[in-house]
């Protein structure tokens, strides 16, 4: 859309130049001047009728192949689409285009309402197909938000009635369910129970405030600073010996080494990398998808990186569905190590395969987010170690940590 606006601005500037030339041409009579003006304005006549929303939809329709890939990924999910839903008709129409996948037939059922009618009925049937795909994707986005379609395994994009006990079962066994949950038969009695518990809790809080165990500061509860627990004297020498034996490890070194062992870049690209520049762009794209860094921030971090290439790489990795396969390859490699048997079942692992080793006191302080944001969280005297991919370990000194904070912002 930004490129379209820039091109439109250039066209208007050329039009102004042509109008200025006509205004200075003394040889033209009134009839010739009107004819020249009509010829200059004629290409802009469709834009006079189009709104900003229609222009955005038209621009979306020109990205037909990208929309087709997104629709393919969306259709791969087990979506529960009611038979009378608009998407059911739209999906059926798209499925019927196997014979002519690059153009939309002249007459097709259009369930999107009159706002899309002009774009889908336009003479350019290839662009009309792109607009039909754009309308389908926007309808899909709206349907997921209002829960009119859902997936069974999702906790968010799921119909509200699917989260509840089926109505017939509830009407038949309502009394038994209430007894099994030890709940009162009426909502008034349940509220009375909650009110009694709340009254007792507030009374206990008042006693704690009077005893000095808890302090109320505005709308916050402040607990007295606890004392650090006893530490094992053997832990710190063992940690330092382990860090010295491993040495300093940088994140790019981890990426290159793991890529050499698992070839996850081959999986993401669908082929072997063709150049060092392509590999650097791929690694930067992975960093962008795994963090909150924008393309502009990554370009400033990584030398000789083009913003357009990085944006296209991030879109390619995310859209074509190869990220899960590459992640499975790295995970399978990790699970081959004997140390993986000590990690547990993985129910408490973080999503980005990173973990922080800290004292129990620091972990408890991190539970209260408001204390951290206000700067009153107690500091741990120990050194934190960040484990990347759970087997590549690096240790930072307090000086390095302070330098990293300054570099971040």
N, C-alpha and C positions, 0 to 999 in steps of 0.2 A: 504493500500500500504506500509506503514511503517513496519507493521508486516511481510508482504511478503518479503520485502528487508532484514529484520533481519533473517528470515528463510533461505533465499537464501545465505546470508553471512555465516551462520552456515554450510550449505551444502558445500560451497567452502572451508571452513576451514577443514572440514573432508576430502575433496578430496585432499587437500595439505598434510594432514597427511598420507593418503594412498599412495600418490606418494612418500613421503619421506621414507615410509616403503619399497616400491618396490626398491627405489634407493639403500637402504642398504642391500637388500636381494641378497647375492652372489650365492645362490643355483639355481636361475632361469636362464635358457638359453634364447636366443633371442626370440624364438618362444613363450615360455611361458610368457615372459615379455610383448610381443606385445598383447597376448590374455588378460592378466590381465589389461593392459592399455585400450584396447577397452571396456572391461566390466565396468571399472570405468568411462570412458568418455560417454558411451552410455546414461545414464540418463540425461546428460547435453546437448545432441544433440539438443532437441527442443529449448533450450534457446539460442543456437548459431544462430538459424534462426530468433528468435523474436527480435523486436526492443523495445525500451523503451515505445513507444506509445502503441504497441500491448500488452506489459506486463500490462500497466495500464488498458487497456480495458479488458483484461482477468480478472484482479482483480475485476474490476467493475462487470463483469458478475457473479462472485461468490456471490454477494450480491443481488440475484434475488428477494427475498422476500421484502427487503427494496425498491428496484426499483419498485416492483409491487405496494406498498403502495403509493409511489410518483406519479406513473402513475394514480392511482385511484383518488388521489386528483387533479391532473392536468385535468383529464377527467371530473371532476365535474364542472369545470369552463366552461362558455359558449363560448368555442373557435370557431371562424369562420375559418374552415379549407377548403380551396378550394378542389374541387373534384380531381383535377390533382396534388395535393401536395403529397410529399413523406409521410407525416404523415397520410394522408387518407389511403394509402395502409398499413402502419404499424399498425394503429389502427384497421383496418379491419382484419388483420392477428391475432392480439392479441385477438380480440373479438371472433374469430373462434376457440379459444383454450379452450372453456368451457368444452369439454369432457376430455381433457388432459391438465390441467393447470400447470403441473409440468415438462413438456417436450415439446420440439419443434418438430413438424413433420419433416421428412427427407427432404421433398421438400416443400418449402414455398416461396412466392414472397419476394424478398429482395431488397428494394428500396434505400439502403444506400451506394451503390457504392462498388468498389472492395476492399477498405481498411477493410471492415468488413466481406468480403466473407469467409476468412479462419476461423474466429472465429464462424460464424454462421453455417458453414458446418462441424464443428468438430464432432467427433464420440460421445462425451458426449452431449446428446441432452438436458439434464437439464442445463448444463452450457451454451449451445448454446442459450437456452431460456433467460438466464440472459444477455448474450451478446446482444441478440435482443432487450431486454428491455432497456439496457444501450444505444444502438444506437438510440432507439426511443426517450429517454430522451435528449440525446445530440442534436438530430435533432430538438426537440421541443424548447430547449434553443436557438439554433441558429435561428430558425424561428421566435421566439418572438423578438429577437434582431434586425433582419432585416425586421420585420414587415410583413413578408409574411403570417403570421396568426395573428389574433388579437381578441379582445373582444370589444363589442360595448360600454360597460360602462367605459373602461379604457381611460385615457388621455395619457398614455405613450405607452403601448403595443397595438397600434392601427394602422391600415394601413393608410398611409398618405392621400390617396384619400378619406378615410372615414371622415377626418377632414374638407374637403373642400365641397363646394356646388357641387352637382352632375353635371357632365359635360353637359348633355343635358339641365338641368335646367339653367345652367350658360350661355350656348350658346343662349338659348331662351330669358332670362330675364336679360342679362348682363347690358343693359342700365338702366333698372329700379333699379337694385341693386346699381349701381354707384350713381344714383341720390338720392336714399334713404339714402345713407351714406354720401352725400354731398362731394363727391370726384370728382376731375377733370377727364376728359375723358382720359388723357394721363399721363404716368408716369413722363414725363419731367415737366409738370405743377405741379404735386404733389411734385416733388423734389424742385421746385422753392418755393413752399409754405413752405416746411420744412426748406429750406435755409433761408428764410425770418424770420421765428420764431427763428432759431438758432442765426442769427445775432442780433436780438433784445434781446435775452437772454444773449448773451455774452456782449452786451453793458450795460445791467442792472447789470451784474456781475462786470464789470469794474467800474461802478459808485459806487457799494457797497464797492469794495476794496478801492477806493479812499476815501470814507467816513469813512473807518475803521470798517464797519459793518461785513465784511468778510475778512479773511486773507488766502492767498494761501501759503502753506508750501510744496514745492516739487510738488507732484501730489495729494495733499490732500487739501480740503477746511476746514478751522477751523473757527468755530463760537465762539464769545466771551461767556464766562461762564455766564449763566443766573442766576438770583436771585431766590431763593426758593420762591414758592408761599405761601400765608398765610395758616396756618393750624388751624383746629378747636381744641380748647383746650379740648374738651370733648372726642376726639378720643383716645388719649393715655391712659387716666385712664380707659376707657371702655375696651381697648385691654388688659391692664394689669390685670384687674379684670377677664376678660374672661379666660386668660391664667392661672391665679392662681386657678380659679374654676375647670378648666379642668385638671391641673397638667401636669407632664412630661409624654410624650407618646413616646415609641420607636417603630420603624417600625416592628420588630418581634411581638410585642404585637398586633399591628394592624392586621397583617396577621393572627395570631391565632384567634383573636376575630371575624374577618370577616369570616374566614373559619368555625368557630363554628356556625355562624348565617346563612351562605349560603351554606355550604358544597361544596365549589368549588373544594376542593381536591378530593372529591368523583367523581365529573364530569371529572376532568382531568385524574384520574387513571382508571375510568370506574368501580370502586369498592371501598369499604371502605379501608382506609390506614391500613396496617398490622403492622406497627411499627413506633416508634418515629423517627428512622433513615430515614425511607422512607419519612416521612413528611418533615423533615429538607432538604432532597435532593430535594423534590418537590419545597419547598419554594425558595431554592437557584437557582433552574432551572428557576423559574419565574423571579427572580432578574436578572439572566443572559440574558434572552430573552428580558427583559424590559430595559436593559441598555447596555452599551458598554463594560461590564466586560467579560473577557474571563474565561474559566474553571479554568485555573491556578490561576487567581486572586481571584475567588470565593473560591477556596480550601484554599487559604491563609487567607481569611476572616472568613470562617466558620469552627470551630473545628470539627474534626472527620468526615470529608467529603472526600469521595473517588472520584478521578477525573474520573475514568471509569464510576462509577454509575451516577455521575452528567452529564457527556456527554450523556449517554444513556437516562437519564430522559429528558434532554432538547430536544433531537431528538424525543423522544416519544411524548412529549407535542406538538411539532411543527408539526409533520408529521400526527398524527392521527386525526387532525382537531377538538379536543375538547376544544381548547383554546377559541374559539368564544362562545361556549355554557357556559363555566365558566364565561367569561366576561359578558355575558347577565344576568346570575344569580346575579352577584354582582351589575350590573347596575339596575336591577329590584328592588333589595333590597334598593338601594340608592333612587330611585324614589318614594318609599313608604313614605319617610319622608316629612313632611310638608315644611321643608326648601327648598326642591327641587323645589318648585313652584317659588322660587325667583332666580333660576339659569338661567332663560331664556330658549331658545330653544336649547342650546348646540352647536350653530354654531361656537362659538369662544373658545370652550373647547380644551385643549391640549390632545394629543393622550394617554398619560399615566395617565390621571385623576389627574394631579397635577396642582396647580395654585400658583402664587406668588403674595402676596399683598405688594405693594410698593407705594411710592409717585409718582405723575404724572411726577415729575422732573426726577426721576430715570428711569421711563419707557421711557421718551423721550431720555435719554442718551443711552439706550440700542438699539435704532434704528440704530445708526451709529456703525457698527461692527468694523470699523478700529480704532475708538477712544478707544474702549474697549481693542482691541488687543495691542494697543500702550501704554496702561496704563494711558491715559489722560482723561478717562471718569470721570465725576464728581461723587463724593461719596454722598450717601444719609445719612443724620444723623439719620434717623429713623431705627427702627428694622423691619426686614422682618419676615414674618411668613409663613411657608410652610404648606399647607393644604393637607393631604394625604387622598385620596378617598373622598375629599370634606366634610368630617364630623369628621375626626380625626385630631386634630390640635395640633401642638407642636410649642413651641417658643424657640429660641436659643438666648443666650446672646452673646455679642461681643467676650467674652473670648472663649465661645464654638465654635463660628464661626472661630476664629483664630486657635483653636486647630484642627478643622476639615480640614482647609486648609493645615496645616502641615502634618496631617495624610494622606491626599490625595496625596501629592507629593512634 
